Amino acid sequence: MPSYNDLKEVSTEYMLFKAKREEQFITGSEAVREAVRRANIEVAISYPITPQSESMHLVGDLYAEGFVKEYFRGENEFAVMSEIAGAAMGGARTFTATCGPGTLRAFENFPMWAGARLPIVMAFMPRGVNSPLTIQPDTIEMGFLLDTGIMMLHAENAQDLYDMLLMSFDIVEQTSVHIPIGVFIDGFFVTHTRQKVHIVTEDVRLKPYNPSLSPVPIMDMETPPFRCMRDPFVMKSNYISYAAHASWQQEIMASAQRAKRHIKKYLGNFIEQENPSAPIQIVASGTAVSQSREAIKMLKEDGISAGLVKVKLIRPFPTKEIKNALSKTEKIIIPEFNRTGWLAREIASTIPNNDRIVPGPRVYGGMTMPPEVIVEVVKNGTPIGI
């Protein structure tokens, strides 16, 4: 294995599309490690919470090997996200991860990150958050995060996770974007299972972050700490304060929309379709996509034609693409690993005639979703809308 200093700096395009790769049989947590190994990270901060703990432990190993410049354990999840914010404000390329109750404990920081225009890349490994306690997979925290201002990618498998992490640094560091992004992967289903992942083996790393391209000043010994509050007069006038905050929130939303062209460059389409002309479409994200693929095979054996819409980008939501994909669909099934059905609500708010939607199936609290459950809903579920 080459050392950090042996790695040649290359563009993200080269890393993703040209660099040599080999197939490895690794876990999702190990895929995080391999992405961070090539990402030229300056500061990584961790706090343990299952099932995220292993990934950041492995990032700590990279620090020991010299692939991460600074790494330490924070006091708790809120402290970690605050400390990551400080590092990003100082112009460092940063990375961290959390999940479940850790996400909720840190929650105040996420809209602050967006408002401060911090280009932070973070991995989330969703798990249950409700009582009674569960450490099993559940994507309910994704529903909580939808309106914090961070961008959100949802990986189906470890390969998606690896590639999405590597592309995210270039996306968030664009001057016209410069807001945080979360790459989400369903905890345990991916983090702790081994899959075939094509890993870059060439001796390369991403080019470093250039903080001078930030749309707001970084904090250093010569720059006053006005990143978040550059105009003190807004505290002296309610009218000016309202206008400043309203226009700034609009700018954050606009930044996410501007990010779409950069995301598309690496991700390809925001959605993927299989059998798009089928009258029944299953719309899913994350590991629910894999279960849906199996359900479609079973349905085909029974003479039922069903298609798949894989949603990779959650924020900004691919409204136009979803609307086009479902324009002629007669029946829409949306399987989810949470009880609230946040993806179904997003789809319902996007398409006309949303009474075509069958609400479910939904499993939560760590339950698995056998493809037979999806098949049953396809066969017997009645569209009633959301």
N, C-alpha and C positions, 0 to 999 in steps of 0.2 A: 504494500500500500504506500503510495507516494506521500510525502509530507506536504504541509500547507504551502511552504515556499516553493515546492516543485510544481505547483499548479499554475497553469497559464490562464490569464484573465481573458474571458471571451464574452461575447454578447449573449443575451438570453435566447435570441433566435438560434445562434450556433448551438448553445447548450441543449435546446429542446429538439431541434430539427436536424442537426448535422453531427453532433458528437457521437462517438462510438458507444454502443450499449451492449450489455450482455444480460441474459435472463438469470435472475436469482430467485430462490424460493425463500421469501422473507415475510415477516409480519408487517402490519401497518405501522407499528411503532418503529420498526427498523427502516421502513420506507421514509419516515420523518427524518431519522438520523442521516440517511443517505442524501436526502434533499438538502439538509442543513450543511452537510459536509461540502457541498459544491456552491453554497449560497453566499459565501464571503461575509458571514455574520460578525458584527463587532460586539454586540451585547445580547446575551440570552439570560433570562432570569426565570427561575422555576419555583414552584411550590407543589408538593405531591397531592394528587387526588386521583383515585381510581376512576376510569381506566387510562387516564392521561399520564400517570406517573412515569411509566416505563419510557415513554418517548423523550421526556425532558431529562431523565436519568441518562439516556443514551447521548443526548446533546451534551451533558456534562462530561461524558467520556471524550467527546470531540474536543471539548475545551482542554482536557488533559493532553490530548494529542496535538494541540496547537491549531485546530481548525476554527475555533471560536475564540475571539480575543479576550472577552470578559464574560464570566459566568458566575452566578451565585444564587443561593436559595433565599427567597424573600421571607418576610415574617408571616405572611398569609396572602391569600389571593388578591385582596384589595391592595396590599402593599406592592405586590409584584406588578400589577397593572399601572400603579402610580409611578413605580421606579422605571418601568419600560417607557412610560410617557416622558419622564425626565431625560432618559437616554436619547429618545427620538428628538426631543426638543433641542438637545445638544448636537444633533446632526449625525447620530450613529444609526447604522442599519441594525434593526432589532428583531428578535423573535421570541415568542413564548407560546404556551399552550395551557389550556385548562378544560374543565367540563363540569356539567351538573351544578351542584351547590357552589362550586368554585366560581362558575360563571355568574351566579346570582350575587355572591359576596363581592365580586369585582365590578358589578354592573354599572355603578356610577361612572366608572372610567370610560366606558365605550362611547357614549355620546360626547364626553369631553375630548377623547381622541379625535373624533370626527370634527368637532368644532375647532380644535387646535390645529387641524390639517396635518396630522401626524401619519407618516407613511409606514404604519406598523403592519407586519404580517403575523398572523396568529393562527394556530391550529386549535380547533375545538373537537372534542371527542364526546358527543352528547350522551348523557345517561339520565336516569330518573332523578327528580328533585323533590318529589313529594314525600310526605309521611304516609305509611311506614317506609323506612329507609330502603332504598334499592340502589345497587351499583350497576344494574343492568341497563342495556341500551333503551333510550327514549329520546325523541327529538323535540320535546316540548320547549326546551330552552331556545331553540331556533325561532319559535314563534314569538318569544319574548324579545328577541334581538332585532326583529324585522325593521323597527323604526328608530333604531339608535343612530343611524347615519353611516354605519359600517357596511361595506360591500360583503356579499356572502356567496361563496361557492360551495356546492354540495357534491362530494366525491362518492362515486358508487363503490369503488374498490381501492386497493393500495396503489395501483398504477395511476389512477386519477389523482389520488392524494399526493403522490410524488411529483407528478407533472404540474399540478395546480400550485403547489408550494413554490416550485422553482419559477413559474411564470409570474407569481404574485408580486415579487419584489420589483420587477420592471414596471408592472401596471401601477402600483401605488406610488412609485417614485417619479412618475411623469408630472411635470409642473402643472399641467392642466387638471390633474387628478388629485394627488397628494392627500388622500384620506385612507383610513385603515381598511384592511380586508381580513375576513375570517375564512379559513378553509375548513369545512366541516366533514367529519367522517363518523359514521355510526359506531359508537364505542363497543368494544369486545367483538362485534361481528367482523370488524376489519382490524382493529388495533392488535388483537391477540390471536388472530388466525393467520396461517401462512398462505401466501399466494405467489404466483409467478409474476414478477415485476421486472421490467426492463430498465436497468440501472446504467447510468453513464459510467463508463470505465476509463474514458480518456482522461489524461491529467490536466483537467481544466476546472476553473471556478468562475463564478459570475464577476463581471466588472464591479468595482466598489460603488457605493452610493455617493453621489455628488450633492452634498447639502446646499451648495450655492444655487442650485436650481429650484429650491423650495420657494413656493409663492409667498411665504411669510418668513421673517428672519429667524435663523437659529439663535439659540442663546449661547453666548460665550463671554469671555471676560471683557469684551469691548461692546457687546450688544445688550442694552437694557432689557430686563425680562418683561417685555410688553407683547409677547407672542399672543397671549389670550386676551389681553386688554390693552391694546395699543393706544387707545384714545380715552384717557381718564375722564374727559368731559361727559361721557355717556352716563356716568354715575351722578351727574348733576342735573340731568333733565330726563324725566320719564319719557317724553316724546322721542328724544334722540335715542334713548336706550331701547325703546320698542322698535324703532326703525332699524337700528344697528343689528339687533338680534334677529329680526325678521329677515332682513336682507342676507345676513350671514347664513341662516338656515337654508334659505333658497340657494345660496352659493354651494353649500354642501350637497344638496340634491342635484344641482347642475353638474358638480364634479363627478358624481356617480354616473350620470348620463354620458359625460365626456369620456369616462373610462371604458365605455362599451366597445369602442373601436380598438382599444389596446387589448381588452380581454378577448375579443373575437380573433385578433391576430394570432393568439396562442391557443385559445380554446377551440377555435373553429366556430361552429354554430353554437348558440346558447342552449339549444335543445337538439336531441337526436331522435329520429323517427324510424320505426320499423313498420312495414305494412301500412303506410299512411292512408290508403284508400279504404281500409276496413271500416265498417259502420260502428264498430265498438272500439274505443281507444282507452288504454290504460295509461294514466299519467302518473309518473312517480319520480322521486329523487332519492339519492342515497342508495342504501342496500335494498330498499323496496323495489328498485329497478331490477336487480338480479332475480328476486322472487317473481316479479312480473314476467320476466323472460321465460321462466319455467312454466308459469301458468299459461302463457300463450302457446307453448308447445303442447300442453295437455289439452287445451281447447281445440287446437288444430286436429288432434287425434279424434275428437268428438265431432268434427265437422263444423266447428265454430271459428269464424275468422275474426281475429282481434289484432289490433296494432298497439304499438308502444310509443309513448312520448317521454323521453328521458329529459328531465329538467336539470341542467347543470348550474345555471346561474339563478340565484334566489333574489339577490339585491345587487344592482338594480334588476327588477323583475322583467323578463323578456315578454312583455305584453303583446307586442305585435306578432312575434313568432308563435306564441301560444294561441292567439286568436286565429291565425292562419291555419295552424295545424289542426284545430278542432272545428273549423268552419262548417264542415259537412258531416260531422260525427253525429250519430243518433243517440249513442249511449256512452257516458264518460265514467270510468271507474278510477278512483284516486286512493290507492292503498297508502297508509301512513303508519309510522311507528310513533304515534302520540295520540292522546285522547281528544285534543282540541280540534284537529283537522285544519291546521293553519294553511297547508298547501291547498286544500279544497276551497278554503275561503279566498285565497289568492286567485285561484282559477275562476271561481264564481264571480269575483269582482271584475274579471278581465273579459269574459266572453258574453255574447248575447245569448238569450234563451238558456240561461244556466239551470233551468229545470231538467236539462239532460243529464245532470250529474247524479250519480249514485253516491250518497255519503258513506264512504268506507270501501273496503274494510279498514279498521283501525285496531292496532294492538299496542299495548303500552306497558310500562312498568317492567320491561325486560323480556316480555313474551316474544316468541318467534312468530313468524308469519308463514306458515306452510303455503305453498302455491295453491293447494286445494282450497284454501279459504278464499283466495282471489277468484278462483274458478267458480266457486259457489255463488259469489256476489255477481259475477258476470252473468251466470245462468239465471239467477233468481232475483237479483236485486232490482228494485223498481226505481227509475229516476224520479226523484222528488225535489232536486235542488238543495241548496244550502240555506 
